[in-house]
Amino acid sequence: MTLSSLFLPALSGLLLGGSLIVAIGAQNAFILRQGLLREHVFVLCLVCAVSDAALIALGVAGLGTLISTSPLLIAIVTLGGAVFLSVYAVLALWRAFHPQALRAATSGSGSLKAALATCLAFTFLNPHVYLDTVLLVGGLSARHEGAARLAFAIGAMAASFIWFFALGYGARLLQPLFARPAAWRVLDVLIAVIMAALALSLYLRFFSGGA
């Protein structure tokens, strides 16, 4: 398998991972806040990204392998993933028409220990992280085999590293921009378009019998 043949799986994983992670929730709000305060930014971004990577690896190595042995399960996951992404696209589009500016706190949290505890709680106590990484990314990885599946996983993992470090270190630059509701509208529209495109590709694959 050539490097060029691994590009599309890696890109697919990158776009999927990016679409799932770029949503304003407790974890992202916390990283943005710490970035604005410039407190423990590197460690916290690394913890978030490595946690995502570990969960993705678990899904790809375990669930992805299990599903790949069953055409029925592949079809179910493909259709389920398409529906799931469709719902995310609709929700993102809904947010675009109901924008809310994220107000980051202006006072620090203190110790690294306290910040890590908060970060880990936001990461592992959120049920959506398991749905996104272990089930959805792991399940959809079953559409690829061998090196292509690894490339898909690496792409999804790369999305987490890119997003968290960009959010953490770019926070001060983003603060004036994302104080405006219009900025959230543009971001959510972009998320909706990417998710809808991925969902459409899965629907086409499923109904063409290529699931």
Backbone bond lengths (Angstrom), bond angles and torsions (degrees), N, CA, C in turn:
res aa  C-N    CA-C-N  psi(-1)  N-CA   C-N-CA  omega(-1)  CA-C   N-CA-C  phi
1 M - - - 1.464 - - 1.527 109.38 -
2 T 1.344 116.14 129.47 1.457 121.37 -177.19 1.524 111.11 -85.07
3 L 1.332 114.69 164.15 1.456 119.93 178.76 1.513 111.09 -62.54
4 S 1.326 116.63 -36.29 1.462 120.09 -179.28 1.526 111.77 -64.60
5 S 1.330 116.67 -33.07 1.469 119.77 -179.83 1.526 111.70 -74.83
6 L 1.340 116.38 -15.41 1.469 120.39 178.13 1.523 111.73 -91.95
7 F 1.316 116.58 -10.09 1.465 119.87 -176.28 1.522 111.99 -65.32
8 L 1.341 116.94 -46.54 1.465 119.98 -177.67 1.530 112.84 -64.09
9 P 1.350 119.03 -45.17 1.475 118.00 175.03 1.522 112.63 -59.49
10 A 1.333 116.88 -41.50 1.463 120.59 179.56 1.527 110.76 -64.70
11 L 1.323 116.66 -41.86 1.462 121.10 178.59 1.522 110.76 -65.32
12 S 1.338 115.79 -40.82 1.459 120.26 177.70 1.523 111.03 -60.51
13 G 1.333 115.87 -44.28 1.461 120.11 178.42 1.523 111.42 -65.15
14 L 1.324 116.59 -39.76 1.461 121.45 179.57 1.530 110.67 -62.86
15 L 1.331 116.53 -45.71 1.465 120.34 -179.29 1.523 111.79 -67.93
16 L 1.334 115.52 -40.56 1.467 118.73 178.41 1.524 110.42 -64.19
17 G 1.340 116.03 -49.84 1.455 119.96 -179.99 1.520 111.77 -60.34
18 G 1.328 116.04 -42.11 1.448 120.04 179.52 1.517 112.71 -64.77
19 S 1.324 116.63 -41.71 1.456 120.75 -179.70 1.519 111.72 -64.54
20 L 1.330 116.53 -36.76 1.453 120.39 -178.75 1.520 112.58 -74.95
21 I 1.333 116.29 -33.86 1.470 119.18 -172.68 1.526 112.91 -88.75
22 V 1.343 116.77 -26.91 1.461 119.33 -177.54 1.522 109.27 -82.47
23 A 1.289 116.11 73.12 1.460 123.02 175.74 1.522 106.54 -143.17
24 I 1.309 115.54 135.79 1.452 119.06 -174.46 1.516 110.36 -78.06
25 G 1.328 114.94 106.42 1.447 121.51 177.57 1.514 109.16 -132.43
26 A 1.328 116.11 -168.12 1.465 120.07 -176.05 1.524 112.04 -61.31
27 Q 1.339 117.25 -43.62 1.466 120.69 -177.02 1.524 111.40 -64.73
28 N 1.343 116.57 -47.64 1.462 119.63 -179.66 1.524 111.63 -66.68
29 A 1.325 116.57 -37.25 1.460 119.93 178.15 1.531 110.43 -63.46
30 F 1.330 116.00 -37.88 1.457 120.54 179.48 1.529 111.07 -66.67
31 I 1.336 116.74 -45.48 1.466 120.51 178.66 1.521 110.67 -63.41
32 L 1.315 116.55 -40.29 1.460 120.21 177.94 1.525 110.26 -62.05
33 R 1.310 116.75 -43.55 1.458 121.78 179.23 1.527 110.83 -61.48
34 Q 1.343 116.36 -47.57 1.469 119.65 179.62 1.529 111.20 -63.98
35 G 1.327 116.40 -34.49 1.455 119.98 177.45 1.514 111.62 -66.61
36 L 1.326 116.07 -40.00 1.456 119.68 177.60 1.528 111.19 -64.08
37 L 1.342 115.61 -34.01 1.460 120.71 179.83 1.525 112.66 -86.74
38 R 1.365 116.57 -12.74 1.466 122.89 -176.82 1.528 111.16 58.10
39 E 1.331 115.41 44.13 1.461 121.22 -179.90 1.526 110.69 -114.40
40 H 1.325 116.62 117.03 1.468 122.70 174.16 1.536 112.02 54.34
41 V 1.308 117.11 33.71 1.466 120.86 -172.17 1.525 112.31 -62.09
42 F 1.333 116.63 -49.26 1.469 119.61 -176.12 1.532 111.53 -61.08
43 V 1.316 116.65 -48.61 1.473 120.76 -177.19 1.524 110.88 -62.49
44 L 1.315 117.50 -44.40 1.458 120.90 -177.08 1.532 111.57 -68.50
45 C 1.324 116.86 -40.51 1.469 119.87 176.86 1.526 110.39 -64.09
46 L 1.335 116.00 -40.32 1.461 120.37 179.60 1.530 110.78 -65.04
47 V 1.324 117.29 -41.65 1.466 120.91 179.53 1.523 110.43 -62.16
48 C 1.307 116.99 -44.88 1.469 120.44 179.97 1.524 111.33 -63.47
49 A 1.323 116.91 -45.91 1.458 121.01 -177.39 1.520 111.93 -67.50
50 V 1.346 117.13 -44.21 1.461 120.63 179.51 1.533 110.75 -65.89
51 S 1.324 117.31 -36.92 1.462 120.67 177.69 1.522 110.54 -61.65
52 D 1.327 116.17 -45.83 1.461 120.40 176.83 1.524 111.08 -60.62
53 A 1.340 115.84 -44.24 1.468 120.29 -178.53 1.523 110.84 -61.69
54 A 1.329 117.01 -40.88 1.465 120.91 -179.97 1.522 110.91 -65.04
55 L 1.323 116.64 -41.90 1.467 120.10 179.60 1.524 111.17 -68.26
56 I 1.330 116.40 -38.41 1.464 120.14 176.76 1.525 110.49 -63.79
57 A 1.335 116.47 -44.09 1.468 120.66 178.62 1.519 110.74 -60.88
58 L 1.330 116.40 -40.18 1.459 120.41 178.18 1.516 110.82 -62.36
59 G 1.326 116.01 -43.73 1.459 119.57 179.89 1.516 112.73 -66.97
60 V 1.342 116.12 -44.33 1.471 120.02 -178.07 1.524 111.26 -68.31
61 A 1.320 117.62 -41.94 1.462 121.19 -177.29 1.519 112.08 -74.45
62 G 1.323 116.37 -35.72 1.462 119.68 -176.39 1.508 113.16 -96.34
63 L 1.325 115.80 -70.87 1.455 120.10 -175.49 1.517 111.61 -65.30
64 G 1.368 115.49 -40.63 1.466 118.09 179.97 1.510 112.41 -59.94
65 T 1.337 116.79 -41.86 1.457 120.95 178.79 1.517 111.39 -65.70
66 L 1.324 116.72 -41.95 1.466 121.08 179.60 1.518 111.49 -62.10
67 I 1.325 115.58 -46.30 1.458 119.95 -177.18 1.525 111.92 -68.38
68 S 1.338 116.57 -33.98 1.461 120.00 -176.91 1.523 112.87 -63.65
69 T 1.318 117.99 -18.04 1.464 121.05 -179.84 1.519 112.01 -85.95
70 S 1.315 117.97 -6.40 1.465 121.18 -176.50 1.525 110.76 -128.59
71 P 1.351 118.12 111.00 1.464 120.88 176.74 1.530 112.16 -57.34
72 L 1.337 116.34 -34.72 1.465 119.59 179.36 1.524 110.90 -65.18
73 L 1.335 116.55 -44.10 1.458 120.04 179.26 1.520 111.41 -66.01
74 I 1.336 116.89 -37.58 1.459 120.41 177.47 1.521 110.05 -61.48
75 A 1.345 116.07 -42.98 1.467 120.30 178.96 1.523 110.70 -63.70
76 I 1.331 116.50 -42.13 1.466 120.94 -179.67 1.520 110.90 -63.81
77 V 1.341 115.58 -45.27 1.462 119.70 -179.41 1.524 110.97 -66.78
78 T 1.329 116.83 -38.97 1.458 120.31 179.38 1.522 110.86 -62.30
79 L 1.336 116.64 -48.22 1.457 120.06 178.77 1.521 110.87 -67.40
80 G 1.332 115.80 -42.49 1.459 119.31 178.87 1.515 111.83 -61.60
81 G 1.342 116.51 -41.71 1.458 120.38 177.91 1.518 111.74 -63.80
82 A 1.339 116.29 -38.57 1.466 119.92 178.35 1.524 110.94 -63.55
83 V 1.329 115.97 -43.80 1.468 119.93 178.78 1.521 110.88 -64.38
84 F 1.329 115.09 -44.00 1.465 120.69 -179.29 1.527 111.06 -60.13
85 L 1.335 116.37 -46.45 1.457 120.47 179.77 1.526 111.32 -66.97
86 S 1.332 115.88 -33.54 1.467 119.71 177.08 1.522 110.99 -62.69
87 V 1.335 115.00 -44.02 1.470 119.52 178.43 1.528 110.60 -62.45
88 Y 1.354 116.61 -43.87 1.464 120.53 177.94 1.530 110.35 -60.17
89 A 1.328 116.88 -39.66 1.460 120.83 -179.89 1.523 110.69 -63.80
90 V 1.326 115.75 -43.28 1.466 120.37 179.01 1.529 110.97 -63.90
91 L 1.344 116.10 -42.80 1.457 120.31 179.65 1.533 111.25 -63.90
92 A 1.340 115.58 -40.78 1.467 119.57 178.68 1.527 110.21 -64.87
93 L 1.329 115.98 -39.83 1.458 120.05 179.15 1.527 110.17 -66.93
94 W 1.341 115.99 -36.95 1.465 120.12 177.50 1.525 109.95 -63.95
95 R 1.335 116.43 -42.44 1.462 119.70 178.48 1.522 111.22 -63.01
96 A 1.344 116.07 -32.40 1.453 119.71 -178.85 1.521 111.63 -62.96
97 F 1.327 115.97 -29.19 1.457 119.95 179.06 1.522 112.36 -96.21
98 H 1.334 115.79 -0.63 1.468 121.33 175.58 1.526 108.50 -134.52
99 P 1.348 117.94 59.87 1.469 121.12 -173.14 1.520 112.29 -69.68
100 Q 1.307 114.31 146.12 1.458 120.86 174.76 1.519 108.11 -136.55
101 A 1.296 117.34 125.76 1.459 120.81 178.50 1.516 109.76 -72.92
102 L 1.309 114.95 137.03 1.471 120.29 179.22 1.515 109.14 -86.66
103 R 1.336 116.31 120.66 1.467 120.92 178.87 1.516 108.76 -99.21
104 A 1.324 116.05 111.60 1.460 120.10 178.03 1.525 109.00 -82.21
105 A 1.328 114.79 148.12 1.450 119.51 179.12 1.521 109.83 -69.03
106 T 1.319 116.06 158.48 1.465 119.74 -177.00 1.509 112.82 -111.67
107 S 1.326 116.99 3.54 1.467 119.16 179.11 1.515 109.85 -118.09
108 G 1.319 117.45 145.57 1.447 122.26 -175.18 1.511 113.79 -74.27
109 S 1.345 115.48 162.69 1.457 120.71 -179.60 1.527 111.24 -94.64
110 G 1.357 117.13 -16.58 1.448 118.87 177.47 1.510 113.31 105.03
111 S 1.327 116.45 -121.94 1.458 122.04 -168.86 1.526 113.40 -71.67
112 L 1.327 113.97 157.60 1.466 120.59 175.43 1.529 110.27 -63.93
113 K 1.322 117.45 -38.91 1.460 121.77 -179.97 1.527 111.20 -58.82
114 A 1.309 116.19 -45.91 1.465 120.12 179.45 1.521 110.83 -65.80
115 A 1.324 116.80 -40.31 1.457 120.58 179.64 1.527 111.47 -65.08
116 L 1.339 116.72 -41.65 1.462 120.78 178.37 1.525 111.48 -64.35
117 A 1.325 116.47 -41.83 1.462 120.18 179.48 1.526 110.36 -61.22
118 T 1.311 116.22 -42.84 1.456 120.64 178.66 1.517 111.25 -65.38
119 C 1.328 115.80 -43.12 1.461 121.06 -179.73 1.527 111.70 -61.76
120 L 1.332 116.74 -45.95 1.459 121.26 -179.79 1.525 111.33 -65.65
121 A 1.325 116.40 -35.18 1.465 119.45 177.58 1.519 110.69 -65.91
122 F 1.337 116.67 -44.54 1.454 120.54 177.99 1.531 111.12 -61.40
123 T 1.336 116.02 -32.19 1.460 120.53 -176.34 1.522 112.40 -79.74
124 F 1.321 117.62 -53.81 1.465 120.80 -169.77 1.530 114.80 -95.65
125 L 1.311 117.22 -10.66 1.459 119.30 176.32 1.525 111.83 -96.24
126 N 1.310 114.79 5.58 1.465 120.38 177.82 1.525 109.15 -98.47
127 P 1.341 118.36 111.35 1.471 120.13 -177.36 1.517 113.98 -61.13
128 H 1.339 116.86 -25.62 1.459 119.66 -178.32 1.522 112.29 -66.82
129 V 1.341 117.18 -26.39 1.464 118.72 -179.03 1.529 110.75 -64.71
130 Y 1.325 117.00 -34.36 1.463 120.47 178.78 1.528 110.92 -74.25
131 L 1.316 115.84 -37.08 1.461 119.90 178.04 1.522 110.09 -64.75
132 D 1.339 116.07 -42.57 1.468 120.63 -176.96 1.524 112.43 -71.95
133 T 1.341 116.39 -50.87 1.464 119.97 -171.77 1.518 113.52 -85.27
134 V 1.323 117.35 -56.83 1.464 120.72 -174.78 1.527 111.51 -72.28
135 L 1.324 117.23 -49.64 1.458 119.97 -174.14 1.527 112.84 -81.94
136 L 1.336 116.72 -55.61 1.466 118.29 -173.92 1.529 112.14 -72.58
137 V 1.328 117.49 -56.12 1.467 119.97 -179.55 1.522 110.41 -64.77
138 G 1.335 116.93 -44.39 1.457 120.00 178.77 1.509 112.27 -62.74
139 G 1.324 116.00 -42.22 1.463 119.45 -179.70 1.510 112.78 -67.65
140 L 1.334 116.86 -44.86 1.463 120.10 -178.51 1.523 112.29 -70.39
141 S 1.318 117.05 -19.03 1.462 119.34 176.60 1.523 111.15 -65.82
142 A 1.336 116.18 -19.04 1.458 120.41 -179.29 1.523 112.02 -67.46
143 R 1.325 116.76 -14.34 1.472 120.11 176.67 1.518 111.08 -71.57
144 H 1.327 117.21 -12.40 1.464 122.24 -179.46 1.526 109.26 -116.37
145 E 1.309 115.66 158.71 1.465 120.92 -179.74 1.521 110.76 -126.45
146 G 1.328 114.68 149.66 1.456 120.92 173.46 1.512 114.26 56.37
147 A 1.334 115.48 -127.29 1.456 121.88 -177.01 1.516 112.10 -63.60
148 A 1.330 117.15 -31.10 1.463 120.29 179.39 1.531 110.77 -65.48
149 R 1.329 116.89 -36.42 1.470 120.03 177.82 1.527 110.09 -67.98
150 L 1.329 116.13 -39.35 1.461 120.15 177.17 1.526 110.45 -63.29
151 A 1.334 116.58 -41.51 1.461 120.74 178.88 1.526 110.44 -63.64
152 F 1.334 116.75 -40.05 1.465 121.62 177.39 1.527 110.00 -60.17
153 A 1.341 116.59 -45.33 1.464 121.71 -179.62 1.522 110.98 -64.32
154 I 1.339 116.49 -43.94 1.463 120.36 -179.92 1.529 110.45 -62.96
155 G 1.325 116.21 -38.73 1.458 119.85 177.44 1.518 111.78 -61.84
156 A 1.345 116.17 -44.09 1.460 120.55 179.08 1.526 111.18 -65.43
157 M 1.341 116.38 -40.44 1.466 120.31 177.81 1.525 110.77 -64.69
158 A 1.332 116.19 -41.39 1.467 120.67 -179.28 1.519 110.70 -60.06
159 A 1.330 116.61 -35.48 1.465 120.25 179.34 1.526 110.69 -59.90
160 S 1.335 116.59 -40.14 1.468 120.13 179.43 1.528 111.25 -65.61
161 F 1.333 116.34 -46.35 1.463 119.69 179.82 1.524 111.17 -61.82
162 I 1.330 116.25 -45.47 1.467 120.47 -179.48 1.520 110.73 -61.79
163 W 1.337 115.76 -46.70 1.462 119.56 -175.63 1.524 112.50 -65.71
164 F 1.324 117.22 -51.26 1.465 119.34 -174.66 1.523 112.31 -64.42
165 F 1.337 117.02 -42.52 1.457 118.67 -179.23 1.526 111.13 -72.22
166 A 1.326 117.00 -34.23 1.467 119.50 176.26 1.526 110.13 -66.63
167 L 1.338 115.81 -40.75 1.462 119.97 180.00 1.521 111.46 -67.92
168 G 1.343 115.86 -44.96 1.454 119.70 -177.70 1.515 113.27 -65.30
169 Y 1.338 115.88 -47.17 1.461 119.08 -175.51 1.529 112.91 -88.31
170 G 1.320 116.57 -17.58 1.464 119.10 178.75 1.517 112.78 -96.53
171 A 1.324 116.64 3.32 1.458 121.02 -173.86 1.523 113.10 -56.93
172 R 1.339 116.85 -46.42 1.459 119.38 -177.18 1.521 111.85 -64.66
173 L 1.322 116.22 -30.97 1.461 119.24 177.10 1.526 110.99 -74.43
174 L 1.333 116.24 -31.09 1.455 120.97 -176.22 1.526 113.23 -83.04
175 Q 1.332 117.19 -19.42 1.461 119.86 -174.05 1.532 113.38 -54.85
176 P 1.337 119.20 -49.92 1.472 117.89 179.94 1.532 112.08 -64.58
177 L 1.330 116.19 -35.84 1.458 120.29 -177.86 1.522 111.79 -67.45
178 F 1.350 115.63 -49.84 1.452 119.38 -174.64 1.520 113.72 -85.46
179 A 1.334 115.94 10.29 1.458 119.54 167.78 1.524 109.30 -79.04
180 R 1.325 115.21 -9.95 1.466 120.84 -178.84 1.528 110.41 -101.42
181 P 1.322 118.55 129.09 1.469 121.28 178.05 1.526 113.28 -56.50
182 A 1.338 117.51 -31.21 1.463 120.91 -178.77 1.520 111.87 -61.35
183 A 1.344 116.94 -32.57 1.466 120.51 179.95 1.515 110.83 -66.33
184 W 1.334 117.02 -41.51 1.464 120.26 177.31 1.526 110.25 -65.00
185 R 1.338 116.19 -35.17 1.467 119.90 179.84 1.525 110.47 -61.89
186 V 1.321 116.45 -46.40 1.473 120.85 179.84 1.525 110.60 -62.87
187 L 1.329 116.52 -44.28 1.461 120.60 -179.22 1.521 111.15 -61.86
188 D 1.328 116.78 -45.53 1.461 119.99 -178.09 1.525 112.05 -68.79
189 V 1.315 117.77 -34.61 1.469 120.12 175.76 1.524 109.90 -63.63
190 L 1.334 116.65 -42.20 1.462 120.72 178.88 1.528 110.53 -62.55
191 I 1.333 117.19 -43.37 1.464 121.37 177.82 1.527 109.87 -60.82
192 A 1.324 116.38 -44.44 1.466 121.03 -178.75 1.525 111.14 -61.04
193 V 1.341 116.86 -41.80 1.467 120.76 -179.06 1.526 110.56 -65.54
194 I 1.324 117.58 -44.92 1.467 121.27 -179.35 1.522 110.66 -63.30
195 M 1.329 117.11 -45.80 1.462 120.57 -178.97 1.519 111.16 -65.77
196 A 1.327 116.80 -40.13 1.460 120.28 179.26 1.529 110.75 -63.66
197 A 1.340 116.41 -39.98 1.469 120.34 179.01 1.529 110.97 -64.57
198 L 1.343 116.77 -43.51 1.462 120.29 177.73 1.525 110.92 -64.35
199 A 1.330 116.58 -40.81 1.466 120.40 179.05 1.529 110.19 -63.19
200 L 1.329 116.70 -42.82 1.461 120.69 179.91 1.529 111.06 -60.82
201 S 1.338 116.68 -41.36 1.467 119.47 179.68 1.530 110.95 -63.66
202 L 1.329 116.79 -35.80 1.462 120.28 178.75 1.531 111.02 -71.93
203 Y 1.323 117.28 -39.13 1.459 120.23 177.17 1.539 110.56 -61.80
204 L 1.331 115.54 -44.02 1.462 119.81 179.66 1.533 110.54 -62.89
205 R 1.325 116.32 -40.73 1.465 121.11 179.44 1.530 110.33 -64.39
206 F 1.319 115.51 -42.26 1.463 119.99 -177.47 1.540 110.91 -67.16
207 F 1.316 116.91 -49.52 1.468 120.29 -175.41 1.519 113.57 -76.74
208 S 1.350 116.30 -15.32 1.464 118.43 175.36 1.522 111.54 -87.46
209 G 1.337 115.13 -4.11 1.451 119.56 179.78 1.503 114.23 85.42
210 G 1.346 116.68 9.85 1.462 120.35 -178.48 1.499 113.94 -94.36
211 A 1.357 116.77 6.56 1.455 119.42 -179.64 1.501 110.92 -67.17
